[in-house]
Amino acid sequence: MCGIAGIWGTSDTDLVKLATDCLQHRGPDGAGMHVQSNGVLGHRRLAIMDPEGGAQPLYSETRAMAIVANGEIYNFPVLRGDLTGRHTFTTTSDSEAILHLFEERGVDTLAALEGMFAFAICDDDHLFLARDPIGIKPLYYGRGVDSSGVPVTAFASEMKPLADWVDELHEFPAGNYFDSRGGFVPYYRVPTAPPVHRSVADHVALVRKGLEDAVRSHMMSDVPVGAFLSGGLDSSVIAAIARKHVDELHTFSVGLAGSRDIEAARRVAAHIGSIHHEYLMTPAEVVEKLPEIIHALESFDQDLVRSAIPTYFCSRLAAEHVKVILTGEGADELFAGYAYHKSTSDPATLHQELCRSVSTLHNINLQRVDRLTMLHSIEGRVPFLDTGFIALALTVPTELKLRVMPDGRLVEKWVLR
């Protein structure tokens, strides 16, 4: 996890230096810059993979291409194994695998990547930008002029580095790539096919295996991994699976004194045997930190700010112990976990609403998780939003997500229970 920024159309390093300085919280472990006559790529590093040797920018063997990347590629050991015979690796960073794969496949690289990412690759002639399918990792772009008045295209991991000088600042669309020679092209859309008819037992077994595989892959790291634990179903399932794959799992909860969530998290932590940490917020402390939270969040949306408050305090707590944190985002959207889902009686309509809501997570819950974890220099990971698991979850009929019980109650996310 890192912060990236850059410009295309000039070699104004001062602009990019200002941008990467603004992203220091995203990458306190180092900074780097690639400069050429028509562009500059900047990077701030949070060292997760290859902490000693994975500094960016990274280069192809001939130095004809450079990359700066933010995110994690969970299948990079497989990709690296395939590439090793044809390329010389200078690091064990997953970002280097992206670059070498791009040398061979160009835009088809994106179909091979399993993970979360926003990256920029350039050669002498053109700039290539891409954002992961769901938009787990942020990216923004706009057009402006450099200090000499030369028109440029600029990009960054957050809005703040660009807001003061870029015109028409935009969110880079999830599941898209940009080529300076051809513009934006979509490469992924959330599946919208109807659910698949299987037995209940088969659906349950497939969901369980799919989620276990996703959690296991998301635990790839050269630094300690922990999990947020609210005591609710989503975070509890993730933490329970993660605990099976490590000798020690640190879990983290926050709340107000007397909170039922705090007590529920304690019970789950005791059950799975995690090393549990909790923090009790006070109303006065929330008021004090609210300006910092809003500034980091880059949004005034009331609901988003409200949900960002516990994420802020939990991220701050987790940063004392780990560098990577697993979260439960995406379960409500995939498995009908919101109250309004219960008012949708038509299964086909509900299924389409779930597909739609997954595709909008990039500027709601994922924005919250990214900004508040990175404010405290830790990496948030979301196993429910593994693209393979998304495809699987959307094959499950809605009647197994919102289940009518014998007593008439509607139980949300039933297939996860």
C-alpha atoms as one frame of an Amber mdcrd trajectory, in Angstrom:
protein
   0.000   0.000   0.000   1.351   3.330  -0.975   0.606   6.701  -2.480   1.267
   7.606  -6.083   1.203  10.872  -7.998   2.452  12.116 -11.320   2.119  14.397
 -14.305   2.249  13.868 -18.045   3.227  16.565 -20.517   6.102  18.170 -18.624
   9.010  17.358 -16.312   8.021  19.701 -13.471   9.396  17.751 -10.511   8.373
  20.429  -8.013   4.688  19.752  -8.638   5.115  16.022  -8.114   7.294  16.537
  -5.035   4.552  18.678  -3.492   2.004  15.990  -4.328   3.982  13.116  -2.851
   4.791  15.147   0.262   1.033  15.538   0.696   0.748  11.736   0.572   3.404
  11.003   3.187   0.865   9.364   5.515   0.207   6.789   2.790   3.890   5.941
   2.544   6.080   6.918   5.491   8.742   4.305   4.664  10.269   6.026   1.652
   9.844   8.174  -1.444  10.957   7.919  -5.050  10.550   9.671  -8.381  10.998
   8.855 -12.059  11.696  11.846 -14.302  11.728  12.084 -18.077  11.273  14.990
 -20.471   7.519  14.541 -20.852   6.476  13.160 -17.487   7.164  12.504 -13.824
   6.029   9.567 -11.672   6.162   9.924  -7.885   5.776   7.360  -5.122   5.408
   7.195  -1.339   6.016   3.750   0.125   4.380   1.798   2.917   6.580  -1.307
   2.988   4.404  -4.445   3.039   6.069  -6.781   0.524   9.874  -6.900   0.380
  10.303  -4.198   3.056  14.048  -3.942   2.469  14.228  -3.993  -1.317  10.937
  -2.980  -2.908  11.431   0.780  -3.260   9.731   2.437  -6.236   9.765   3.456
  -9.040  10.653   0.062 -10.476  12.077  -0.420 -13.959  12.099  -2.989 -16.733
  15.441  -4.639 -17.472  16.263  -2.111 -20.194  14.802   0.756 -18.140  12.484
   1.484 -21.061   9.478   1.316 -18.728   8.878   2.584 -15.193   6.064   1.827
 -12.749   4.682   3.322  -9.555   1.956   1.261  -7.918  -0.372   1.287  -4.940
  -1.994  -1.909  -3.704  -1.374  -5.626  -3.455  -1.472  -8.371  -6.084  -2.418
 -11.529  -4.211  -1.584 -13.959  -7.016   1.813 -12.418  -7.675   3.765 -15.548
  -6.576   2.086 -17.440  -9.423   2.662 -14.589 -11.865   6.279 -14.269 -10.801
   6.839 -17.995 -11.195   5.613 -17.819 -14.769   7.691 -14.730 -15.569  10.956
 -15.726 -13.890  12.343 -17.662 -16.837  11.891 -14.684 -19.141  12.643 -11.730
 -16.861  15.199 -10.745 -14.248  13.619  -9.672 -10.968  15.551  -7.265  -8.761
  13.032  -7.342  -5.872  10.375  -9.616  -4.387   7.786  -6.852  -4.729   4.462
  -7.707  -6.356   4.629  -4.429  -8.283   7.605  -5.689 -10.282   5.488  -8.593
 -11.505   2.923  -6.099 -12.853   5.623  -4.327 -14.845   7.124  -7.442 -16.402
   3.683  -8.802 -17.210   2.815  -5.499 -18.872   5.944  -5.747 -21.009   4.576
  -8.999 -22.406   0.807  -8.537 -22.443   0.066  -4.832 -22.399  -3.530  -4.127
 -21.355  -4.263  -7.858 -21.112  -2.195  -7.731 -17.918  -5.262  -6.449 -16.078
  -7.196  -9.680 -16.592  -4.403 -11.617 -14.880  -4.182  -9.485 -11.725  -5.978
 -10.642  -8.592  -5.926  -7.895  -6.008  -6.377  -4.205  -5.386  -4.354  -1.660
  -7.289  -3.883   1.720  -8.862  -0.728   2.061 -10.918   1.020   4.126 -13.555
   3.409   2.801 -16.185   5.238   4.978 -18.675   7.751   4.667 -21.460   9.206
   7.386 -23.660   5.989   7.902 -25.576   2.944   7.240 -23.455   1.401   6.960
 -20.010  -0.772   4.041 -18.870  -2.947   4.252 -15.739  -5.217   1.569 -14.289
  -7.478   1.078 -11.282  -8.657  -2.235  -9.853 -12.059  -3.673 -10.842 -13.996
  -2.564  -7.745 -12.052   0.600  -6.951 -10.619  -0.622  -3.654  -7.570   1.542
  -4.256  -8.229   5.210  -4.999  -7.058   7.273  -7.939  -7.921  10.786  -9.124
  -6.970  12.743 -12.204  -7.354  16.158 -13.768  -5.838  18.625 -16.162  -3.973
  21.803 -15.342  -0.804  23.698 -16.141   2.655  23.424 -14.647   4.692  26.305
 -13.208   5.643  27.382 -16.746   2.077  27.306 -18.040   2.478  24.029 -19.948
  -0.749  21.939 -20.075  -0.446  18.659 -18.165  -2.469  15.642 -17.120  -2.055
  14.910 -13.414  -3.010  11.992 -11.166  -2.755  11.101  -7.480  -4.023   8.633
  -4.890  -6.021  11.343  -3.138  -7.691  14.605  -4.103  -5.720  16.814  -1.726
  -2.444  16.854  -3.731  -4.271  18.063  -6.848  -7.081  20.232  -5.521  -5.202
  23.538  -5.429  -3.933  23.572  -9.005  -5.781  21.045 -11.172  -8.916  21.987
 -13.092 -11.815  19.565 -13.360 -10.651  17.064 -10.752 -12.269  13.651 -11.318
 -12.342  10.231  -9.721 -10.614   7.685 -11.949 -13.367   5.151 -12.736 -13.058
   1.717 -11.157 -12.414  -1.126 -13.564 -10.946   1.214 -16.201  -7.572   1.941
 -17.705  -6.282   5.087 -19.382  -3.777   5.288 -22.214  -2.474   8.728 -23.139
  -2.797   7.742 -26.804  -6.409   6.609 -26.613  -8.170   7.734 -23.439 -10.283
   5.697 -21.016 -11.358   2.101 -21.628 -13.453  -0.068 -19.256 -12.105  -3.578
 -18.697 -14.376  -4.902 -15.915 -18.005  -4.763 -14.901 -19.662  -6.364 -11.877
 -21.408  -9.557 -13.086 -25.168  -9.147 -13.551 -26.141 -12.638 -14.759 -29.035
 -14.307 -12.895 -28.200 -16.552  -9.923 -27.358 -20.207 -10.520 -29.662 -22.990
  -9.329 -27.804 -25.398  -7.041 -28.734 -27.250  -3.882 -28.666 -25.239  -0.662
 -25.827 -27.425   0.610 -23.778 -26.784  -2.523 -24.266 -23.019  -2.301 -23.253
 -22.993   1.364 -20.174 -25.127   0.699 -19.065 -23.017  -2.259 -19.478 -19.755
  -0.352 -17.525 -21.130   2.580 -14.655 -22.396   0.451 -14.612 -19.249  -1.673
 -14.407 -16.975   1.347 -11.741 -19.093   3.025  -9.661 -18.932  -0.155 -10.121
 -15.158  -0.379  -9.120 -14.561   3.238  -6.081 -16.803   2.935  -4.867 -14.993
  -0.183  -5.449 -11.591   1.448  -3.129 -12.546   4.306  -0.088 -12.476   2.014
   2.367 -10.129   3.719   5.912  -9.742   4.971   4.627  -7.758   7.984   2.048
  -8.495  10.744  -1.634  -8.826   9.750  -4.627  -8.133  12.016  -8.399  -7.772
  11.721 -11.038  -5.253  12.684 -13.627  -6.929  14.902 -16.918  -5.153  15.552
 -18.652  -8.229  16.931 -20.996  -8.362  13.937 -21.231 -11.195  11.441 -19.022
  -9.783   8.666 -15.905  -8.952  10.662 -16.339 -12.019  12.889 -16.346 -14.400
   9.923 -13.235 -12.774   8.452 -11.405 -12.833  11.802 -12.367 -16.453  12.486
 -11.041 -17.622   9.122  -7.874 -15.541   9.451  -7.193 -16.978  12.896  -6.925
 -20.465  11.399  -3.981 -19.401   9.260  -1.718 -17.682  11.794  -0.284 -18.557
  15.180  -1.352 -15.186  16.574  -4.048 -12.853  15.259  -4.494  -9.360  16.665
  -8.081  -8.074  16.561  -9.269  -4.525  17.206 -12.526  -2.968  18.399 -13.675
   0.500  19.400 -16.852   1.905  20.869 -18.384   4.036  23.562 -18.453   2.836
  27.159 -21.232   0.293  27.591 -21.419  -0.463  23.872 -22.983  -3.808  22.992
 -20.580  -4.060  20.053 -17.597  -3.955  22.395 -19.002  -6.819  24.456 -19.877
  -8.828  21.340 -16.341  -8.365  19.994 -14.891  -9.583  23.277 -16.940 -12.759
  23.052 -15.894 -13.420  19.465 -12.228 -12.754  20.268 -12.376 -15.170  23.191
 -14.036 -17.798  21.012 -11.472 -17.642  18.192  -8.502 -17.072  20.503  -7.267
 -13.775  19.115  -5.094 -11.224  20.898  -7.754  -8.591  21.337  -7.352  -4.838
  21.721 -10.089  -2.308  22.340 -10.424   1.426  22.745 -13.274   3.325  24.365
 -14.039   6.607  22.636 -15.583   9.573  24.402 -18.041  12.038  22.819 -15.621
  14.889  23.508 -12.819  13.033  21.729 -15.034  12.422  18.710 -15.815  16.137
  18.453 -12.131  16.982  18.782 -11.063  14.587  16.005 -13.926  15.312  13.617
 -12.075  17.952  11.526  -9.134  15.586  11.052 -11.488  12.764  10.065 -13.313
  14.883   7.483 -10.034  16.165   6.036  -8.719  12.629   5.658 -12.007  11.294
   4.298 -12.228  13.974   1.610 -16.004  14.034   1.976 -18.687  15.913   3.899
 -21.305  13.211   3.332 -23.067  12.825   6.670 -23.457   9.053   6.612 -19.913
   8.531   5.400 -18.481  10.804   8.087 -20.505   9.057  10.778 -19.208   5.637
   9.774 -15.660   6.997   9.469 -15.477   7.896  13.161 -15.040   4.339  14.513
 -12.803   3.493  11.549 -10.511   6.375  12.524 -10.120   5.228  16.128  -9.842
   1.539  15.236  -7.171   2.275  12.626  -5.234   4.358  15.128  -5.371   1.479
  17.606  -4.395  -1.138  15.030  -1.406   0.913  13.850   0.216   0.332  17.235
   0.433  -3.408  16.503   0.125  -4.293  12.787   0.665  -2.872   9.304  -2.096
  -4.799   7.493  -5.729  -5.031   8.586  -8.563  -7.224   7.271 -12.062  -5.724
   7.180 -15.576  -6.963   6.411 -16.619  -4.421   3.777 -18.696  -5.818   0.923
 -20.701  -8.460   2.776 -23.811  -6.293   3.137 -23.815  -5.493  -0.573 -23.217
  -9.073  -1.699 -25.534 -10.817   0.766 -28.421  -8.373   1.332 -27.372  -7.069
   4.727 -29.110  -3.678   4.740 -32.543  -3.018   6.207 -33.892  -1.618   2.942
 -33.229  -4.946   1.230 -36.083  -6.455   3.245 -38.581  -4.179   1.515 -37.684
  -5.568  -1.923 -39.979  -8.538  -2.479 -39.020  -9.383  -6.068 -35.913 -11.635
  -6.203 -34.765 -10.360  -9.605 -35.041  -6.737  -8.489 -33.100  -7.471  -5.298
 -30.385  -9.283  -7.240 -29.915  -6.337  -9.576 -29.789  -3.966  -6.605 -27.012
  -6.047  -5.032 -25.046  -5.940  -8.291 -25.519  -2.175  -8.485 -24.488  -1.550
  -4.878 -21.251  -3.531  -5.254 -20.325  -1.330  -8.207 -20.748   1.869  -6.133
 -18.630   0.862  -3.139 -15.542   2.659  -4.460 -16.698   6.100  -3.327 -18.593
   5.050  -0.209 -17.348   2.350   2.171 -14.105   1.714   0.319 -13.245   5.399
   0.376 -13.778   5.390   4.136 -11.625   2.317   4.731  -8.809   3.499   2.488
  -8.576   7.045   3.811  -8.819   6.233   7.511  -6.466   3.253   7.467  -3.923
   5.094   5.347  -4.165   8.162   7.562  -2.553   5.918  10.180  -0.205   4.245
   7.674  -1.770   0.792   7.702  -3.146  -1.192   4.775  -6.818  -2.178   4.753
  -7.782  -5.330   2.849 -11.300  -6.482   1.951 -11.564 -10.254   1.287 -15.305
 -10.126   0.527 -14.460  -7.997  -2.525 -12.062 -10.452  -4.113 -13.347 -10.499
  -7.703 -13.518 -14.284  -7.755 -15.595 -14.274  -4.596 -17.843 -11.508  -5.954
 -18.570 -13.623  -9.025 -19.360 -16.601  -6.806 -21.512 -14.649  -4.337 -23.643
 -13.231  -7.133 -24.529 -16.767  -8.277 -26.299 -17.355  -4.942 -30.100 -16.863
  -5.141 -31.432 -13.979  -3.075 -33.687 -16.343  -1.088 -30.508 -17.791   0.452
 -29.283 -14.306   1.320 -32.521 -12.909   2.716 -34.022 -16.081   4.199 -37.592
 -16.492   5.421 -37.511 -18.482   8.667 -40.298 -20.791   9.917 -41.526 -18.089
  12.294 -41.792 -15.578   9.437 -38.662 -13.581  10.271 -36.382 -12.407   7.477
 -32.736 -13.205   8.267 -30.194 -11.244   6.269 -26.929 -12.778   5.011 -28.306
 -16.225   5.871 -25.879 -18.154   3.660 -22.936 -16.702   5.618 -24.228 -17.887
   8.987
